[in-house]
Amino acid sequence: MPTPSSPEIRPIREDELEAWFEAFTTAFYIWHNVAPRAMAEARRPILDLDRAIGAFEGARSVGTFRTFGSELTLPGGALVPVNAVTGVSVRPTHRRRGILSAMNADDVRRAADRADAASVLIASEWPIYGRFGYGPATWAARWTVRTRAARFLTAPVGDVELVDVGAARQLLPEIYERHRASQPGAIRRDDVRWDFELGIREWPGRPRWFGSVAIHRAPDGTAGGYARYHGEEQWEQGIPDNVLILDELLTANPEAELALWAYLVRMDLTATVRADTRRPREPWVWHLADARAARQSRLGEMLWVRILDVPRILSNRAYDRSAELVLEVLDEVAGRPGPAAGRYRLEASPDGAACRRTDAAADITLGGDQLGAAVLGGTRLVDATRARPPVESRAGVLRELDALLRTPDEPWCATWF
Ligand SMILES: CC(C)(COP(=O)(O)OP(=O)(O)OC[C@H]1O[C@@H](n2cnc3c(N)ncnc32)[C@H](O)[C@@H]1OP(=O)(O)O)[C@@H](O)C(=O)NCCC(=O)NCCS
């Protein structure tokens, strides 16, 4: 029998969904003026009950943990199945008794059984997930553009066209698929998500999206990117200084990105374009005559990656250089070796890579969280290991692995979940 300190951890039943949302909302205590019943009703059709986990003390849910299946794009464009974690909470009266640790151990077992290559999440607080083998792998920032100082040196190619919500509902999922195929760090989006992104449906307690959608068309007519945006009106002494809030601008190629930004900064009545969850380094700002017109702020980590299947990840991602080394990955779940624990021989080159378990002596021993942080190329391994240096059996191997894992383009996850 579970004791109060070891609650029962299991998927919830349909009739427990409302209580599950009640527990979740109590932990976050931001109620958004929505009853848990309304949340349960809205989410039920799109939520996998087998993957909505509760920690139960008797009949009462004291912890929540939900996952859904997704796909992560690796450097080079390979797609691997991942376990996306969300809805994590523990009742305030039950904190720091190991309930999250127990739910995490349960989740690692389930994800490894499904043969997911990694787990991914967005953390509410930095210190929570490192101990569970997650590392901060992609980064995001706000960009603020002073439109009147933004002049482009490069003429955009193609056309920008405004589309209504019906056309956007057709076009955006397809453009997004092409975006994520070439964007390391991107994850698959469920089709239903577009109904909410485009304001066709509304989450209880969240404002319905209203705005404009612009599409970029290449000279051959291919739709290569979109911008969703709305605005905040602002007038100063009779001068219009509106803020254009860019909800999302995603493209399948740099030409579409440049053309859409050029379109946005030329908007009448507008002093500022503001965009969140962008890449820390935006390539298009290098097309500005004065790059100070675009400023980055609010830099923070976005996607945390916990590797479950080391060979699958390391042999499927692309590398810009060659190296051969044996790495030992430290991974522990609830006091026992986790699925990533072990020694692996990695033979990597720009032509491909192989990674398999080995008994050979390790050149470098490092934490699974540190490898997870660096594996997409968004965090440098030398940074992820500064406070806990790896064991190096030969000089310079950390630098070698650091250089190997780096990528020319930054990984980027623009999808909140
Ligand atoms: C974060 C949360 C789920 C942790 O649950 P919990 O059951 O208290 O976690 P555990 O008892 O299993 O903690 C395991 C370890 O992580 C540490 N830890 C847990 N939450 C932490 C936090 N927010 N900051 C720093 N350390 C934390 C604990 O101190 C403990 O450390 P120890 O092993 O050295 O003793 C819970 O505090 C919560 O619901 N917070 C509000 C909602 C939230 O932020 N959810 C996460 C969404 S991503």
The ligand as a Gaussian input file, in Angstrom:
#p B3LYP/6-31G(d) Opt

LIG

0 1
 C        8.596000      21.941000      -8.844000
 C        7.748000      20.931000      -8.072000
 C        6.939000      20.096000      -9.030000
 C        8.717000      20.046000      -7.246000
 O        7.995000      18.997000      -6.658000
 P        8.531000      18.261000      -5.311000
 O        7.683000      17.066000      -5.095000
 O        8.636000      19.252000      -4.216000
 O        9.991000      17.814000      -5.729000
 P       10.864000      16.713000      -5.002000
 O       10.483000      16.663000      -3.548000
 O       10.802000      15.440000      -5.740000
 O       12.289000      17.373000      -5.148000
 C       13.408000      16.682000      -5.609000
 C       14.616000      17.579000      -5.417000
 O       14.479000      18.738000      -6.244000
 C       14.569000      19.924000      -5.445000
 N       13.593000      20.887000      -5.971000
 C       12.310000      20.650000      -6.269000
 N       11.715000      21.761000      -6.718000
 C       12.658000      22.730000      -6.704000
 C       12.642000      24.081000      -7.050000
 N       11.524000      24.691000      -7.502000
 N       13.788000      24.768000      -6.935000
 C       14.915000      24.173000      -6.467000
 N       14.976000      22.869000      -6.117000
 C       13.860000      22.157000      -6.234000
 C       14.200000      19.473000      -4.067000
 O       14.717000      20.321000      -3.086000
 C       14.793000      18.093000      -3.992000
 O       16.186000      18.203000      -3.764000
 P       17.001000      17.119000      -2.932000
 O       16.861000      15.832000      -3.697000
 O       18.381000      17.654000      -2.920000
 O       16.345000      17.055000      -1.607000
 C        6.801000      21.646000      -7.085000
 O        7.557000      22.438000      -6.210000
 C        5.762000      22.536000      -7.760000
 O        4.660000      22.072000      -8.031000
 N        6.095000      23.833000      -8.023000
 C        5.148000      24.774000      -8.614000
 C        4.764000      24.389000     -10.036000
 C        5.960000      24.220000     -10.933000
 O        6.858000      25.047000     -10.974000
 N        5.983000      23.096000     -11.670000
 C        7.036000      22.769000     -12.620000
 C        6.577000      23.093000     -13.995000
 S        7.847000      22.933000     -15.185000

